[in-house]
Amino acid sequence: METGELSTIPAPFVVAIDGPSGSGKSSVSRAVARALGLAYVDTGATYRAATWWCLAQGVPLTDTDAVAAAVRTLPLDLGVDPDAPTVVVDGTDVSADIRETAISAAVSAVATNLEARAELGRRQRALIEAEREPGSFSGGRGVVAEGRDITTVIAPDADVRVLLTASEEARLARRALDVHGTADAQAVEATRDQVLRRDADDSTVVQFHTAADGVVTVDSSHLDFEQTVEAVLAVVTAASRA
Protein backbone atom coordinates (compact mmCIF):
# COMPACT_ATOMS: atom_id res chain seq x y z
CA MET A 1 0.00 0.00 0.00
CA GLU A 2 1.42 3.36 -1.01
CA THR A 3 1.63 6.12 1.58
CA GLY A 4 -0.86 8.23 -0.37
CA GLU A 5 -3.43 5.50 -0.10
CA LEU A 6 -3.50 5.77 3.69
CA SER A 7 -5.58 8.93 3.41
CA THR A 8 -8.28 6.97 1.58
CA ILE A 9 -8.93 4.78 4.63
CA PRO A 10 -11.96 6.06 6.54
CA ALA A 11 -11.65 6.78 10.22
CA PRO A 12 -12.22 5.02 12.46
CA PHE A 13 -11.10 1.86 10.69
CA VAL A 14 -11.03 -1.59 12.29
CA VAL A 15 -9.00 -4.52 11.00
CA ALA A 16 -9.73 -7.92 12.58
CA ILE A 17 -7.20 -10.73 12.12
CA ASP A 18 -7.65 -14.29 13.37
CA GLY A 19 -5.54 -17.39 12.98
CA PRO A 20 -4.02 -20.48 14.57
CA SER A 21 -0.77 -20.63 16.54
CA GLY A 22 2.31 -19.98 14.44
CA SER A 23 0.42 -18.30 11.61
CA GLY A 24 2.34 -15.09 12.22
CA LYS A 25 -0.72 -13.06 13.15
CA SER A 26 0.90 -11.11 16.00
CA SER A 27 3.96 -9.85 14.12
CA VAL A 28 1.96 -9.29 10.94
CA SER A 29 -0.80 -7.46 12.80
CA ARG A 30 1.72 -5.15 14.45
CA ALA A 31 3.31 -4.36 11.09
CA VAL A 32 -0.09 -3.70 9.52
CA ALA A 33 -1.07 -1.41 12.39
CA ARG A 34 2.21 0.43 12.06
CA ALA A 35 1.76 0.88 8.30
CA LEU A 36 -1.78 2.19 8.71
CA GLY A 37 -1.10 4.39 11.72
CA LEU A 38 -3.53 2.41 13.86
CA ALA A 39 -3.49 1.03 17.39
CA TYR A 40 -2.76 -2.66 17.96
CA VAL A 41 -4.72 -4.97 20.27
CA ASP A 42 -3.30 -8.40 21.03
CA THR A 43 -6.30 -10.19 22.49
CA GLY A 44 -4.23 -13.30 23.15
CA ALA A 45 -2.22 -11.25 25.62
CA THR A 46 -5.36 -10.70 27.70
CA TYR A 47 -5.77 -14.46 28.12
CA ARG A 48 -2.10 -14.86 28.96
CA ALA A 49 -2.28 -12.00 31.47
CA ALA A 50 -5.35 -13.56 33.06
CA THR A 51 -3.51 -16.88 33.33
CA TRP A 52 -0.51 -15.16 34.94
CA TRP A 53 -2.85 -13.39 37.38
CA CYS A 54 -4.63 -16.60 38.38
CA LEU A 55 -1.35 -18.39 38.99
CA ALA A 56 0.06 -15.42 40.93
CA GLN A 57 -3.10 -15.40 43.09
CA GLY A 58 -2.87 -19.14 43.69
CA VAL A 59 -6.14 -19.84 41.85
CA PRO A 60 -6.36 -23.45 40.60
CA LEU A 61 -6.96 -23.31 36.85
CA THR A 62 -9.19 -26.37 37.16
CA ASP A 63 -11.62 -24.41 39.37
CA THR A 64 -13.68 -22.74 36.65
CA ASP A 65 -15.72 -20.57 39.03
CA ALA A 66 -12.62 -19.32 40.85
CA VAL A 67 -10.89 -18.57 37.55
CA ALA A 68 -13.89 -16.60 36.30
CA ALA A 69 -14.03 -14.64 39.56
CA ALA A 70 -10.31 -13.86 39.38
CA VAL A 71 -10.59 -12.69 35.79
CA ARG A 72 -13.40 -10.31 36.71
CA THR A 73 -11.02 -8.58 39.15
CA LEU A 74 -8.01 -8.66 36.80
CA PRO A 75 -6.26 -5.23 37.05
CA LEU A 76 -5.07 -5.18 33.43
CA ASP A 77 -3.62 -2.32 31.40
CA LEU A 78 -2.89 -3.25 27.78
CA GLY A 79 -0.64 -0.91 25.82
CA VAL A 80 -1.74 -0.54 22.18
CA ASP A 81 1.35 0.99 20.55
CA PRO A 82 2.35 -1.45 17.76
CA ASP A 83 5.98 -0.41 18.19
CA ALA A 84 5.97 -1.22 21.90
CA PRO A 85 2.89 -3.13 23.07
CA THR A 86 2.85 -3.66 26.83
CA VAL A 87 0.95 -5.80 29.29
CA VAL A 88 0.74 -4.48 32.84
CA VAL A 89 -1.05 -6.36 35.62
CA ASP A 90 -1.57 -4.64 38.97
CA GLY A 91 1.27 -2.24 38.20
CA THR A 92 3.71 -4.97 37.12
CA ASP A 93 4.90 -5.18 33.53
CA VAL A 94 4.39 -8.85 32.65
CA SER A 95 4.96 -8.48 28.90
CA ALA A 96 7.87 -10.94 28.99
CA ASP A 97 6.52 -13.19 31.75
CA ILE A 98 3.33 -14.07 29.88
CA ARG A 99 5.38 -15.47 26.99
CA GLU A 100 7.04 -18.08 29.18
CA THR A 101 6.42 -21.74 28.39
CA ALA A 102 4.55 -22.26 31.66
CA ILE A 103 1.94 -19.67 30.64
CA SER A 104 1.73 -21.03 27.10
CA ALA A 105 1.05 -24.49 28.48
CA ALA A 106 -1.68 -23.27 30.85
CA VAL A 107 -3.45 -20.49 28.95
CA SER A 108 -6.07 -22.70 27.30
CA ALA A 109 -7.58 -23.37 30.73
CA VAL A 110 -8.55 -19.70 30.84
CA ALA A 111 -9.29 -19.32 27.13
CA THR A 112 -11.81 -22.19 27.25
CA ASN A 113 -13.50 -20.93 30.42
CA LEU A 114 -16.67 -19.40 28.98
CA GLU A 115 -17.28 -16.93 31.81
CA ALA A 116 -13.67 -15.74 31.74
CA ARG A 117 -13.84 -15.55 27.96
CA ALA A 118 -16.97 -13.39 28.12
CA GLU A 119 -15.32 -10.96 30.57
CA LEU A 120 -12.13 -10.67 28.52
CA GLY A 121 -14.19 -10.28 25.37
CA ARG A 122 -15.98 -7.33 26.97
CA ARG A 123 -12.63 -5.71 27.71
CA GLN A 124 -11.36 -6.39 24.19
CA ARG A 125 -14.40 -4.69 22.67
CA ALA A 126 -13.84 -1.72 24.98
CA LEU A 127 -10.24 -1.40 23.75
CA ILE A 128 -11.41 -1.43 20.15
CA GLU A 129 -14.16 1.10 20.85
CA ALA A 130 -11.73 3.40 22.67
CA GLU A 131 -9.72 3.83 19.46
CA ARG A 132 -12.70 5.53 17.85
CA GLU A 133 -12.15 8.50 20.14
CA PRO A 134 -9.95 11.50 19.21
CA GLY A 135 -8.03 11.29 22.47
CA SER A 136 -7.02 7.65 21.98
CA PHE A 137 -3.59 6.34 20.98
CA SER A 138 -4.58 6.31 17.30
CA GLY A 139 -6.29 9.68 17.53
CA GLY A 140 -9.54 8.09 16.49
CA ARG A 141 -8.10 6.43 13.37
CA GLY A 142 -8.84 2.91 14.59
CA VAL A 143 -7.20 -0.37 15.44
CA VAL A 144 -5.85 -3.69 14.25
CA ALA A 145 -7.06 -6.41 16.63
CA GLU A 146 -5.85 -9.99 16.41
CA GLY A 147 -6.71 -13.27 18.09
CA ARG A 148 -8.96 -16.30 17.66
CA ASP A 149 -12.50 -14.91 17.48
CA ILE A 150 -12.09 -11.29 16.46
CA THR A 151 -13.64 -11.72 13.01
CA THR A 152 -16.64 -13.63 14.35
CA VAL A 153 -17.36 -12.62 17.97
CA ILE A 154 -15.43 -9.56 19.11
CA ALA A 155 -15.52 -7.38 15.97
CA PRO A 156 -17.76 -9.11 13.40
CA ASP A 157 -18.54 -5.70 11.87
CA ALA A 158 -14.87 -4.78 11.34
CA ASP A 159 -14.08 -2.95 8.11
CA VAL A 160 -11.62 -5.71 7.19
CA ARG A 161 -11.71 -9.28 8.47
CA VAL A 162 -8.85 -11.64 7.72
CA LEU A 163 -8.11 -15.25 8.59
CA LEU A 164 -4.32 -15.58 8.51
CA THR A 165 -3.39 -19.22 8.18
CA ALA A 166 -0.51 -21.47 7.13
CA SER A 167 0.27 -25.14 6.81
CA GLU A 168 1.02 -27.10 9.97
CA GLU A 169 4.60 -27.55 8.83
CA ALA A 170 5.11 -23.83 8.33
CA ARG A 171 3.45 -22.92 11.63
CA LEU A 172 5.56 -25.37 13.63
CA ALA A 173 8.76 -24.14 11.99
CA ARG A 174 7.92 -20.52 12.76
CA ARG A 175 7.06 -21.19 16.37
CA ALA A 176 10.23 -23.27 16.81
CA LEU A 177 12.30 -20.43 15.38
CA ASP A 178 10.56 -17.95 17.66
CA VAL A 179 10.96 -20.03 20.83
CA HIS A 180 14.22 -21.88 20.22
CA GLY A 181 15.99 -19.73 17.66
CA THR A 182 16.13 -22.60 15.18
CA ALA A 183 13.71 -24.62 13.10
CA ASP A 184 15.64 -27.87 13.04
CA ALA A 185 13.83 -31.18 13.59
CA GLN A 186 14.49 -31.25 17.34
CA ALA A 187 13.18 -27.71 17.87
CA VAL A 188 10.09 -28.39 15.79
CA GLU A 189 9.28 -31.48 17.84
CA ALA A 190 9.80 -29.55 21.07
CA THR A 191 7.11 -27.06 20.06
CA ARG A 192 4.70 -29.49 18.39
CA ASP A 193 2.65 -30.37 21.47
CA GLN A 194 2.41 -26.77 22.67
CA VAL A 195 1.19 -25.46 19.30
CA LEU A 196 -1.13 -28.25 18.24
CA ARG A 197 -2.58 -28.97 21.68
CA ARG A 198 -3.44 -25.34 22.30
CA ASP A 199 -5.11 -25.08 18.90
CA ALA A 200 -7.08 -28.24 19.64
CA ASP A 201 -8.13 -26.99 23.09
CA ASP A 202 -9.15 -23.54 21.90
CA SER A 203 -11.06 -24.94 18.92
CA THR A 204 -13.57 -26.41 21.38
CA VAL A 205 -14.91 -22.90 22.04
CA VAL A 206 -14.07 -20.94 18.88
CA GLN A 207 -13.54 -21.66 15.19
CA PHE A 208 -10.36 -20.15 13.77
CA HIS A 209 -9.26 -22.69 11.15
CA THR A 210 -11.94 -21.87 8.58
CA ALA A 211 -12.97 -18.41 7.45
CA ALA A 212 -16.51 -17.32 8.25
CA ASP A 213 -18.64 -15.65 5.60
CA GLY A 214 -17.13 -12.34 4.55
CA VAL A 215 -13.70 -13.15 6.02
CA VAL A 216 -10.76 -13.12 3.60
CA THR A 217 -8.26 -15.96 3.95
CA VAL A 218 -4.56 -15.15 3.59
CA ASP A 219 -2.41 -18.28 3.44
CA SER A 220 1.17 -17.44 4.38
CA SER A 221 2.58 -20.97 4.01
CA HIS A 222 4.82 -19.91 1.12
CA LEU A 223 5.14 -16.21 1.92
CA ASP A 224 7.87 -14.50 3.90
CA PHE A 225 7.03 -11.90 6.53
CA GLU A 226 7.09 -8.87 4.23
CA GLN A 227 4.99 -10.65 1.61
CA THR A 228 2.42 -11.61 4.23
CA VAL A 229 2.15 -8.03 5.46
CA GLU A 230 1.70 -6.84 1.89
CA ALA A 231 -0.99 -9.46 1.31
CA VAL A 232 -2.97 -8.21 4.29
CA LEU A 233 -2.48 -4.58 3.29
CA ALA A 234 -3.77 -5.50 -0.16
CA VAL A 235 -6.98 -6.71 1.46
CA VAL A 236 -7.22 -3.39 3.31
CA THR A 237 -6.66 -1.48 0.06
CA ALA A 238 -9.40 -3.43 -1.69
CA ALA A 239 -11.81 -2.82 1.18
CA SER A 240 -11.08 0.91 1.40
CA ARG A 241 -11.59 1.31 -2.36
CA ALA A 242 -14.87 -0.59 -2.19
N, C-alpha and C positions, 0 to 999 in steps of 0.2 A: 504494500500500500504506500503510495507516494504521500509525502508530507502534506501537500495541498489537499489531498482527499480527506484528511482528518476533519477539516472544517465542514465537510458534507454530512458528518455523523450528527444526528440530532442529539440534543441533551435534555434530560438525562438519557443515557444509553446503557443497557444492561446486557452483558455477554455471560451466558451460562455454559459451563464446560463440565461434562461428566466423563468418567472413564474408570477402568479397572486399575489395580496396582501396577506400577511400572509402565503405564502408558505415556508418561511424561507430562501429565496434565498440570502439575504444579509449576514446573519450570516454564512450560509453554504459556500457561495462563499469566504468569508474572511478566513474561516478555511481551505478551499481547497487551496487557494492561499498561505497561511502560510505553509501548508504541502508540497507544491510543490516548494516553494521558488520563487514564482512569485509575480508580482505586482497585485493590486486589483483596478478595476475601477467600481465604483457605478454610473451607468449612471442615475439612478433615482435622485441622488443628484444634477445632473446638472439641471434637471427640477425644483427641489425644490429651488435651488439657483437662478435660473432665475425668479421664482415666487417671492422670497424674494426681489430680485433686482427691479422688476417691482413695487411691493408694496412700497418699500422704495423710489422709484422715483416718486411715485404718478401716475403711469400709470394705467388707468382702464383696468382690465383684459378682459373686454368685447370689447375693441377696438383692434381688431386683428392686424391691421397695426401698431399701436403704440407698442403693445407687441412685434411684430417681430422686430421692429426697436430697441427697448430696449435690446432685447436678442442679437442682432448683436453687441452691444457695451458692453455687459456683461464682466466686468473685473474679470474673474474667474480663480482661481488656485486650482486645485483638487489634494490633496495629495493621493498617491497610495500605501502607506504602509499599508498592511492588519492589522498590529497590532495597527495602529493609523491613520486611514484615516481622512483627514481634508478637509474642504470646506472653502475657503477664498474668499471673494468678496470685491474688492476694498480695500484690506488690512485689512478687518475685518473678523475674524474667526466666521462664521455663522453655524458651524457644529451642534450646539445644536438648534439654532434658527429655522433652516429649518425643524426640526422634530416637531415643535409645531403644535397643532391641526389646527390653522388658515391657515398654509401653506398646510397641508394635505388636507384641505377642498377646497383649491383654486388651487392646482397644476394642475389639469386636464385642466384648462383653457389654460395653457401654453403647456401642453403635447399634446393637440389636435389641437393646432395652427400649421398648416402644415409648414409655413415659419420658425417659431421658432424651430420646430422639426428638420427641415433640417439643420439649423445652429448648433444646439446642436449635431446633429448626426455627422456633420463634425468635431466638436471638440472631440467627443468620438472616432472617427476613428483615429484622430491624437494622442490621448492618447495611444491607442492600438499600433499604429505604432511606437511610441516613445520607447516602451519597447522592440523593436527589436534591439535597439542600445546598444553597450557596456557600454556607459556612463549613461544609464538609471538606475532607482531604482533597477530593477531586474538584471542589468548587461547584458541585452540582452537575458535573459532566457524566458521572455514572461509575459503573463498577464491572470488573470481571470477577465472577464467583465460580469456584470450582469445587467438585466433590463427587458424590455418588448419585444424588437425587435432585440436583439443582434444576435440571431441565424439565423434571416431571412434577416435583413436589414443592420445592422452595421458590423457584422463579419460573413457573411454566409459561408466563407471559413475557419472558425476556425477549429483547429485540433480536438476539441471535442465540440459538441453542445448538450446541455441538456435542457429539459423542466422540471423544478422542480414544481410539483403540489401537491395538497392535497385536501381533501374534504372540502366543505364549512364549515362544522362544525369544523374541525380541524383548518382551517385558521382563523376563527373568534375567537376561543379559544386562539390561539397563539397571535393574535394581541391584544386581551383584556388583556392577561397576560403582554404583552410588554408595553402597554399604561397605564393600571390601576393596574398592579401588582397582579391581580387575574383574574380567568376565570369563576367566578360565573355567573349566569344567567343575573344579572343586568349589569355586565361589558361587557358581550358578546353583549347584546342589545345596549349598548352605543357605541359600535364600528361597529355595523352591517352596518349602513348607510354609514359610512366613507369608509369601505372596499368594500362593494358591489357596491356602487355608483361610486367609482373611477374606479373599474374594468369595469363597464358598460360604463362609459365615455371613457376610454382609448381604449376599444375594438372597438370603432367606427373608429379608425385610425390604429390599429395594432392588429394582432391575437396572443394571448399568452395563450390561453386555450387548444389549440390542437397543437401537435407537427407537424412541417413541415417535409417533406421527409428528411431522414438522421439525424433527431434530436432524441435523446434518451430520453424517458420519465422516470423520477424517481418520483414515487408517495410516498410521505412521510407521508401520512395520519396515518399510524400505525407504524411509525418509530420515535425513539427519535432523538435528535440532532446528537449524535455521529454516530448512524446508518445511518442517512441521509448523513453525510459527507463521511462515508465509501462507501456508495452506489455510490456517485458521483466519488470518487477516483477509484472505481472499473471500472467505465466507462472509466476513463483516462487510467488506466492500460491496459484495453482491446484495446484501440485505439493506445497506444504506442507500444504494442506488434504487432499489425497489421501492 
